Amino acid sequence: MEIKKIYFDMDGVLADFARGVREICRLEPISQNAKNNDSAKEDRMWNAIRDAGHFYDKLELMPGAKEMFDELYNRYGDKCEILTGIPKPKRGIDSAGDDKKAWVKRLLSDKIKVNIVYREEKARFCTGKDCILIDDFTKNIREWEAMGGTGILNNSSGETMAELEKLGILGKSNIVLTGMPASGKSTVGVILAKMLGKDFLDTDLVIQQREHALLCEIIEQRGVDAFLKSEEEAALSISPVNTVIATGGSVVYSEKAMQYLSGIATVIYLKADKDEITRRLRNIKERGVVLKDGENFDDMYDHRCVLYEKYADIVIEEDGSGIEGTIGKIILSCNKRKERYQIHGCT
């Protein structure tokens, strides 16, 4: 699954609404999840919020909310948005929308998009399972899931973070395969994904879909530098979850791309010796292999091997193991790494 959107509710997820009612309005807040709310008490609460003036811009952060927000926003960027409800006009809290936007800008980010809606409208933002809603209101979660989305009921930031890790949205649920052209990244990747119950993604195909051209055509028509830029942009554009990712051999030239991939995945270098790669690589031009100016195959191999080693969490020596043997080595190495670091990225 690749994440399309992560929506944060504001009240009760990021902003401490209940504390605000207690400290600003001097009232006990009404729980949205209670089965039978006293309408008179509810009216009294909303009237007090209205009379407080700019109530929403006075709220404090929920415990751990900033850390949770930053973790997701730093990883997923503009795929994160705020989706927050405001009281109906009859409540008379006319400044609610502007106050909420000001609060987000002041305490979280001035770049994130803030969607202001009435509560009943939230579910219309859901376009499928790849849309995540983090909300503290059970009814909102049920309506979101009824539309086919993924809902996470927020009881605390810690519990929500744990749930996000289980889903693979946080932590390193992905595996990135790097290595020389013809080292078997795509072939191994497809089978490995099936064996581990993960999705599979080939960044070479992402490049071709984005550029509407074959790799060799991009190199021939636009040049090596343009291709490397396209490869970097393609790597930075993906937000996979629980996925085995086969990368192009030259992505390792981009420090920016490799730092990003290292942040979202366990990076595994499939190391094959020079003679074996030479035997497998029959037509460099047709495969879209990048050779820099004045560089021959030996130069390319020696330069790239240093970079593959630099970014690898795990190095797999292929040395004639065959596809099944290589996959077995990957799974064994991942299990050892999981035990050592108490992580789930390779499971």
ZAGURO-622085 format. One record per residue: x, y, z of N, C-alpha, C in turn; residue number from 0. Coordinates in steps of 0.05 Angstrom, whole numbers. Example, Ala and Ser with C-alpha at 12.3 -4.5 7.8 and 13.67 -1.06 7.14 Angstrom:
R   n.xx   n.yy   n.zz  ca.xx  ca.yy  ca.zz   c.xx   c.yy   c.zz nuvo
R    264   -114    156    246    -90    156    264    -66    156    0
R    257    -45    142    273    -21    143    258      1    157    1
***
This chain:
R   n.xx   n.yy   n.zz  ca.xx  ca.yy  ca.zz   c.xx   c.yy   c.zz nuvo
R     17    -24      0      0      0      0     18     25      0    0
R     11     44    -17     24     70    -16      5     91     -5    1
R     15    106     14     -2    126     27     -9    148      8    2
R    -35    154      7    -44    177    -10    -48    202      8    3
R    -61    198     30    -65    221     49    -66    211     78    4
R    -56    227     96    -59    223    124    -73    248    135    5
R    -97    245    145   -112    267    156   -112    267    187    6
R   -105    289    198   -105    292    227   -130    308    235    7
R   -146    298    254   -166    314    267   -150    333    285    8
R   -162    356    292   -148    375    310   -157    371    339    9
R   -183    375    344   -192    373    372   -190    345    383   10
R   -175    341    405   -173    315    417   -151    298    405   11
R   -139    306    383   -116    292    371    -91    309    373   12
R    -93    333    363    -70    351    364    -74    373    386   13
R    -98    383    387   -105    404    407   -120    393    430   14
R   -113    401    454   -125    391    479   -152    406    484   15
R   -173    397    470   -199    410    472   -210    407    500   16
R   -208    383    511   -220    378    538   -207    396    559   17
R   -181    398    558   -167    415    577   -175    445    573   18
R   -179    453    548   -187    480    543   -214    486    555   19
R   -233    467    553   -260    471    564   -257    474    594   20
R   -241    458    607   -238    459    636   -225    485    645   21
R   -203    492    631   -187    515    641   -197    542    631   22
R   -208    543    607   -216    568    596   -246    574    602   23
R   -262    552    600   -291    556    604   -300    548    632   24
R   -282    536    647   -289    527    675   -313    508    676   25
R   -313    490    656   -334    470    654   -322    443    649   26
R   -337    422    655   -328    395    649   -337    389    620   27
R   -318    381    603   -325    377    574   -344    354    570   28
R   -360    356    549   -379    335    541   -364    316    522   29
R   -363    290    527   -350    271    509   -367    266    485   30
R   -355    268    462   -369    262    437   -376    233    435   31
R   -361    216    448   -365    187    446   -385    176    466   32
R   -395    194    484   -415    185    503   -441    178    489   33
R   -455    157    498   -479    148    484   -502    168    489   34
R   -504    178    513   -527    196    519   -516    222    532   35
R   -513    242    515   -504    268    526   -528    285    535   36
R   -524    300    556   -544    318    566   -544    343    548   37
R   -565    348    532   -566    369    513   -563    397    526   38
R   -573    400    551   -571    425    565   -542    431    572   39
R   -527    410    581   -499    413    588   -483    419    563   40
R   -490    405    541   -476    410    516   -480    438    506   41
R   -505    449    508   -510    476    500   -494    496    517   42
R   -492    489    543   -478    507    562   -448    507    554   43
R   -437    484    547   -409    483    539   -404    500    514   44
R   -420    497    494   -416    512    469   -420    542    473   45
R   -439    549    490   -443    577    496   -418    589    510   46
R   -406    573    528   -382    583    542   -359    585    523   47
R   -357    566    504   -336    568    484   -339    593    467   48
R   -364    598    459   -369    623    444   -362    648    459   49
R   -370    649    484   -365    672    501   -336    677    508   50
R   -320    654    506   -291    657    513   -276    673    492   51
R   -287    674    467   -274    689    446   -248    677    436   52
R   -247    669    411   -223    657    399   -213    633    416   53
R   -232    617    424   -226    594    441   -205    575    429   54
R   -209    569    403   -192    549    390   -163    557    388   55
R   -158    583    385   -131    592    383   -117    593    410   56
R   -131    588    432   -120    588    459   -113    560    469   57
R   -119    539    453   -115    512    462    -86    504    464   58
R    -80    485    482    -53    474    484    -51    449    467   59
R    -26    441    461    -22    416    447    -28    392    465   60
R    -39    371    453    -42    345    467    -15    334    474   61
R    -12    319    496     14    307    502     23    288    480   62
R     47    293    470     59    276    449     49    283    421   63
R     31    301    418     19    307    392     39    319    373   64
R     56    337    383     76    350    365     96    329    355   65
R    104    311    372    123    291    364    111    272    343   66
R     85    265    347     71    248    328     68    262    301   67
R     59    287    302     56    303    278     82    306    263   68
R    104    313    277    129    318    264    140    292    251   69
R    136    270    265    145    244    254    132    238    227   70
R    106    242    226     91    236    201     96    257    180   71
R     96    283    188     99    304    169    127    304    156   72
R    147    298    172    174    297    161    177    274    141   73
R    162    253    145    164    230    127    146    234    102   74
R    121    243    107    102    243     85     96    270     73   75
R    106    291     85    103    318     74     75    326     68   76
R     70    336     43     44    346     36     22    325     33   77
R     29    300     38      8    279     40     -6    281     66   78
R      5    296     85     -8    301    111    -25    326    109   79
R    -49    325    119    -67    348    120    -83    348    146   80
R    -92    371    155   -110    373    177   -139    372    167   81
R   -155    356    179   -183    354    172   -200    357    198   82
R   -209    381    202   -221    387    228   -249    399    225   83
R   -266    392    244   -294    401    243   -297    427    259   84
R   -317    443    251   -324    467    266   -354    465    274   85
R   -361    479    295   -389    479    303   -408    490    282   86
R   -433    480    282   -452    491    263   -458    521    269   87
R   -467    536    249   -471    565    252   -489    572    276   88
R   -508    554    283   -526    560    305   -511    564    332   89
R   -486    553    333   -471    557    358   -459    585    360   90
R   -458    599    338   -449    627    339   -419    630    343   91
R   -403    609    337   -374    611    341   -362    617    313   92
R   -365    642    304   -358    649    277   -329    649    271   93
R   -312    652    291   -283    653    287   -270    625    287   94
R   -285    604    291   -273    577    295   -254    569    273   95
R   -262    572    248   -245    564    225   -219    579    224   96
R   -220    606    226   -196    622    225   -178    617    250   97
R   -191    613    273   -175    607    297   -160    581    295   98
R   -173    561    283   -160    535    280   -136    537    261   99
R   -140    551    239   -118    555    220    -94    569    234  100
R   -101    590    250    -80    605    264    -65    587    284  101
R    -80    570    297    -68    551    317    -49    532    303  102
R    -57    521    281    -40    502    266    -15    516    257  103
R    -18    540    246      5    555    236     25    561    259  104
R     14    568    282     31    577    304     45    553    318  105
R     31    531    321     42    509    337     52    485    321  106
R     44    482    296     52    459    281     68    466    256  107
R     55    478    236     68    485    211     52    505    196  108
R     66    523    182     52    543    165     49    533    137  109
R     58    508    132     57    497    105     35    476    101  110
R     26    463    122      7    441    120    -21    452    113  111
R    -35    438     96    -62    446     88    -82    440    110  112
R    -99    459    116   -120    456    137   -147    456    124  113
R   -161    434    126   -189    431    115   -209    436    137  114
R   -225    456    134   -245    463    154   -273    454    144  115
R   -286    436    159   -311    425    150   -330    423    174  116
R   -355    417    168   -373    408    190   -368    378    194  117
R   -372    368    218   -365    340    224   -375    320    204  118
R   -400    324    196   -413    305    178   -400    303    150  119
R   -383    323    144   -371    324    118   -344    310    116  120
R   -333    301    138   -306    289    138   -304    266    119  121
R   -323    247    120   -321    222    105   -318    226     75  122
R   -327    249     65   -326    254     36   -297    257     26  123
R   -278    262     45   -250    264     37   -237    237     33  124
R   -251    216     41   -239    189     39   -242    178     10  125
R   -220    170     -2   -221    159    -29   -211    130    -30  126
R   -207    117     -7   -199     89     -7   -181     82     17  127
R   -172     58     17   -156     47     39   -131     63     44  128
R   -120     75     23    -95     89     25    -98    117     37  129
R   -122    124     46   -128    149     60   -131    143     90  130
R   -115    155    106   -114    149    135   -127    173    150  131
R   -146    167    169   -157    187    186   -150    181    215  132
R   -137    200    228   -132    198    257   -151    217    271  133
R   -169    206    287   -191    221    298   -198    209    326  134
R   -209    226    343   -216    216    370   -246    211    373  135
R   -261    214    351   -290    210    352   -297    184    338  136
R   -308    165    353   -314    139    342   -332    140    318  137
R   -351    157    318   -370    159    295   -355    167    270  138
R   -336    186    272   -321    194    249   -304    171    238  139
R   -293    155    255   -277    132    247   -295    112    232  140
R   -318    106    244   -336     87    231   -345     96    203  141
R   -352    122    201   -361    132    175   -338    132    155  142
R   -314    137    164   -290    136    147   -285    108    137  143
R   -286     89    155   -282     61    147   -304     51    129  144
R   -328     61    133   -350     53    115   -346     62     86  145
R   -330     83     83   -323     92     56   -298     78     45  146
R   -288     58     60   -265     42     51   -238     52     60  147
R   -238     73     78   -213     84     87   -202     70    111  148
R   -178     78    120   -165     67    144   -168     87    166  149
R   -181     80    187   -186     98    210   -170     89    234  150
R   -159    108    248   -145    103    273   -157    120    295  151
R   -170    106    315   -182    121    337   -161    129    357  152
R   -158    156    360   -137    167    377   -146    168    406  153
R   -134    151    423   -138    153    452   -115    168    465  154
R    -91    165    453    -67    179    461    -48    178    438  155
R    -29    197    438     -9    198    416      8    172    416  156
R     14    162    440     30    138    442     16    114    429  157
R     -9    110    436    -24     88    425    -27     91    394  158
R    -32    116    385    -34    120    356     -8    114    342  159
R     14    122    354     40    116    342     45     86    340  160
R     37     72    361     40     43    361     23     30    339  161
R     -1     40    335    -19     30    314     -8     36    287  162
R      4     60    283     16     67    258     40     49    251  163
R     54     41    272     77     23    268     66     -5    260  164
R     45    -14    272     33    -40    265     25    -40    235  165
R     14    -18    226      5    -15    198     28    -11    179  166
R     52     -6    190     75     -1    173     77     28    164  167
R     61     46    174     61     74    166     84     88    180  168
R     91     80    204    115     88    217    134     64    220  169
R    159     69    228    178     48    229    187     41    200  170
R    203     20    197    213     13    171    201    -13    162  171
R    177    -11    151    163    -35    142    172    -42    113  172
R    187    -24    101    196    -28     73    224    -40     71  173
R    229    -53     49    256    -62     42    264    -50     15  174
R    288    -37     14    298    -27    -11    321    -45    -20  175
R    320    -54    -45    342    -69    -56    359    -52    -74  176
R    385    -51    -69    403    -36    -86    424    -55    -97  177
R    439    -46   -117    459    -63   -128    463    -56   -158  178
R    483    -68   -169    489    -63   -197    467    -72   -216  179
R    466    -60   -240    447    -70   -260    452   -100   -264  180
R    431   -115   -267    433   -145   -271    440   -160   -246  181
R    439   -147   -223    445   -162   -198    420   -177   -188  182
R    397   -173   -202    373   -188   -195    354   -175   -177  183
R    356   -149   -174    339   -134   -155    309   -138   -161  184
R    301   -135   -186    272   -137   -192    263   -166   -190  185
R    278   -185   -200    271   -213   -198    269   -223   -170  186
R    289   -217   -154    289   -224   -126    267   -209   -111  187
R    263   -184   -118    243   -167   -104    215   -178   -106  188
R    207   -186   -130    180   -196   -134    175   -221   -117  189
R    193   -240   -117    190   -264   -101    192   -259    -72  190
R    210   -242    -64    213   -235    -35    188   -222    -25  191
R    176   -204    -41    151   -191    -33    129   -212    -28  192
R    127   -231    -46    107   -252    -43    111   -268    -17  193
R    136   -275    -12    143   -292     11    138   -277     38  194
R    142   -250     38    139   -235     62    112   -221     65  195
R     94   -225     45     68   -213     45     69   -183     42  196
R     88   -173     26     90   -144     21     83   -138     -8  197
R     79   -112    -14     75   -103    -41    103   -101    -54  198
R    102    -97    -81    128    -94    -96    127    -69   -112  199
R    149    -55   -113    151    -30   -129    178    -29   -142  200
R    178    -23   -168    203    -20   -183    206      9   -191  201
R    227     22   -181    229     51   -186    236     57   -215  202
R    248     38   -230    252     42   -258    225     46   -273  203
R    205     30   -264    178     33   -276    166     60   -268  204
R    171     69   -244    161     95   -235    173    117   -253  205
R    198    115   -259    211    135   -277    197    135   -304  206
R    194    111   -316    182    109   -342    153    119   -343  207
R    138    114   -321    111    125   -320    110    155   -317  208
R    129    166   -302    130    195   -298    140    209   -323  209
R    159    197   -337    171    211   -360    159    202   -387  210
R    142    182   -387    130    171   -411    151    164   -432  211
R    172    151   -423    193    143   -441    209    120   -428  212
R    222    104   -444    239     82   -434    264     94   -422  213
R    277     80   -404    301     90   -391    323     97   -412  214
R    327     78   -431    347     83   -451    341    108   -469  215
R    315    113   -473    307    137   -489    313    162   -473  216
R    308    162   -447    314    186   -431    344    192   -432  217
R    360    171   -429    389    175   -429    399    186   -456  218
R    389    173   -477    398    180   -504    389    208   -513  219
R    364    215   -506    352    240   -516    357    264   -497  220
R    359    259   -471    362    281   -452    389    282   -438  221
R    403    260   -439    429    259   -427    429    247   -399  222
R    453    240   -390    457    226   -364    447    243   -340  223
R    455    269   -340    447    286   -318    417    288   -315  224
R    403    291   -337    374    293   -337    362    267   -327  225
R    373    244   -335    363    218   -325    367    216   -295  226
R    391    223   -285    396    221   -257    377    238   -241  227
R    371    262   -251    351    279   -238    324    267   -237  228
R    316    254   -259    290    240   -260    289    217   -241  229
R    312    203   -239    313    180   -221    311    189   -192  230
R    324    211   -185    323    222   -158    294    231   -151  231
R    282    245   -170    254    254   -165    235    231   -162  232
R    239    210   -178    221    187   -176    224    174   -148  233
R    249    171   -139    253    159   -112    240    176    -90  234
R    242    202    -92    232    220    -72    201    221    -73  235
R    189    213    -96    160    215    -99    144    193    -86  236
R    158    171    -79    143    148    -69    139    149    -39  237
R    116    139    -30    111    137     -1    100    109      5  238
R    116     89      0    105     61      3    103     53     33  239
R     86     33     37     83     21     63     84     -9     59  240
R    100    -23     75    101    -52     74    107    -62     45  241
R    129    -51     34    134    -56      6    164    -63      2  242
R    169    -81    -17    196    -87    -26    201    -69    -51  243
R    222    -53    -50    227    -33    -71    253    -40    -85  244
R    251    -46   -111    275    -50   -128    282    -23   -140  245
R    307    -15   -135    316     11   -146    334      7   -170  246
R    336     29   -185    355     29   -208    383     30   -197  247
R    402     19   -212    430     17   -202    443     44   -197  248
R    434     65   -211    447     91   -209    434    109   -188  249
R    413    101   -175    400    118   -154    420    124   -132  250
R    440    107   -129    460    110   -107    477    135   -111  251
R    477    146   -135    492    171   -140    478    195   -126  252
R    453    193   -119    438    215   -106    438    211    -76  253
R    453    228    -62    453    227    -33    426    233    -22  254
R    412    252    -34    385    260    -25    366    236    -27  255
R    366    222    -49    348    199    -53    355    177    -33  256
R    381    171    -30    389    149    -12    383    156     17  257
R    386    181     25    379    188     52    349    184     57  258
R    333    191     37    304    188     39    297    158     41  259
R    308    142     23    302    113     23    312    100     48  260
R    335    109     59    345     97     84    327    104    107  261
R    312    127    105    294    134    126    268    119    127  262
R    260    107    104    235     93    103    238     63    100  263
R    262     54     98    265     25     92    292     14    103  264
R    293    -12    105    318    -26    109    331    -30     81  265
R    355    -19     78    369    -19     52    386    -44     50  266
R    382    -61     30    396    -86     26    411    -84     -1  267
R    437    -88      0    454    -87    -23    459   -116    -33  268
R    450   -121    -58    455   -147    -70    482   -145    -85  269
R    502   -157    -73    529   -155    -83    537   -178   -100  270
R    542   -172   -125    551   -193   -144    579   -185   -155  271
R    596   -204   -160    623   -196   -168    623   -186   -197  272
R    645   -173   -204    647   -159   -229    644   -178   -253  273
R    656   -201   -252    655   -220   -274    626   -230   -279  274
R    611   -234   -256    584   -243   -259    566   -222   -271  275
R    569   -197   -263    554   -175   -274    561   -171   -304  276
R    586   -173   -311    595   -171   -339    581   -193   -356  277
R    580   -217   -345    567   -239   -359    537   -234   -363  278
R    524   -223   -343    495   -218   -345    488   -194   -362  279
R    505   -174   -361    499   -148   -376    508   -151   -405  280
R    490   -159   -422    497   -163   -450    495   -138   -466  281
R    476   -121   -460    472    -96   -475    466    -73   -456  282
R    487    -58   -450    485    -36   -431    466    -14   -441  283
R    467     -8   -467    450     14   -477    421      7   -475  284
R    413    -17   -483    385    -24   -483    374    -25   -454  285
R    390    -32   -435    381    -33   -407    379     -6   -394  286
R    389     15   -407    388     41   -395    407     44   -372  287
R    431     33   -375    452     35   -354    467     62   -357  288
R    470     75   -335    484    101   -335    514     98   -334  289
R    528    109   -354    557    112   -354    563    141   -355  290
R    577    151   -336    584    180   -336    607    185   -357  291
R    610    210   -364    631    218   -384    658    207   -377  292
R    671    193   -396    697    182   -392    699    158   -375  293
R    675    147   -368    674    124   -350    670     98   -366  294
R    685     77   -359    680     51   -371    667     33   -350  295
R    661      8   -358    646     -9   -340    661    -14   -313  296
R    688    -18   -315    703    -23   -291    702      1   -272  297
R    705     25   -283    703     49   -267    676     51   -253  298
R    655     46   -268    628     48   -257    624     27   -235  299
R    633      3   -239    630    -18   -219    644    -10   -193  300
R    669     -2   -196    685      5   -172    673     28   -157  301
R    664     49   -171    653     73   -158    627     66   -144  302
R    610     51   -157    584     45   -146    586     27   -122  303
R    603      8   -122    605    -11   -100    611      3    -74  304
R    628     24    -75    634     39    -51    608     52    -40  305
R    592     63    -58    567     77    -51    546     57    -40  306
R    544     34    -53    525     13    -44    532      5    -15  307
R    557      1    -10    566     -7     17    560     15     37  308
R    563     40     29    559     63     46    531     64     57  309
R    511     59     40    483     63     48    470     37     58  310
R    483     14     55    470    -11     61    468    -16     91  311
R    444    -25     99    440    -36    126    449    -66    126  312
R    444    -79    104    451   -107    101    465   -111     74  313
R    486   -126     73    500   -134     48    496   -164     44  314
R    485   -171     21    481   -199     14    500   -206     -8  315
R    519   -224     -2    538   -234    -22    523   -256    -39  316
R    519   -250    -64    505   -269    -81    522   -293    -87  317
R    547   -289    -95    567   -310   -101    554   -337   -110  318
R    539   -336   -132    528   -360   -143    506   -373   -128  319
R    493   -359   -110    472   -370    -93    446   -377   -109  320
R    442   -363   -132    416   -366   -145    395   -350   -132  321
R    372   -348   -144    350   -331   -134    341   -341   -107  322
R    335   -367   -105    325   -378    -79    345   -375    -57  323
R    371   -379    -63    392   -377    -43    395   -348    -34  324
R    393   -329    -53    395   -301    -46    372   -292    -28  325
R    348   -301    -35    324   -294    -18    327   -306      9  326
R    337   -330     11    341   -343     37    360   -327     54  327
R    382   -317     42    401   -301     56    389   -275     66  328
R    372   -263     49    359   -238     57    341   -242     82  329
R    325   -263     81    306   -268    103    321   -274    128  330
R    342   -290    126    358   -297    150    371   -272    161  331
R    382   -255    144    396   -230    154    376   -211    166  332
R    352   -209    155    331   -192    166    323   -201    193  333
R    320   -227    196    311   -238    222    332   -233    244  334
R    358   -236    236    379   -230    255    380   -200    263  335
R    375   -183    242    375   -154    247    351   -147    265  336
R    329   -160    260    305   -154    277    310   -161    306  337
R    322   -184    311    328   -192    338    348   -173    351  338
R    367   -164    336    388   -147    347    378   -120    355  339
R    362   -108    337    353    -80    341    324    -78    350  340
R    310   -101    353    282   -100    361    265    -83    341  341
R    269    -87    315    254    -73    295    238    -92    278  342
R    219    -81    263    202    -99    247    204    -94    217  343
R    225    -79    209    227    -70    181    230    -93    161  344
R    241   -116    169    245   -137    151    225   -159    152  345
R    203   -155    169    184   -177    173    162   -175    152  346
***
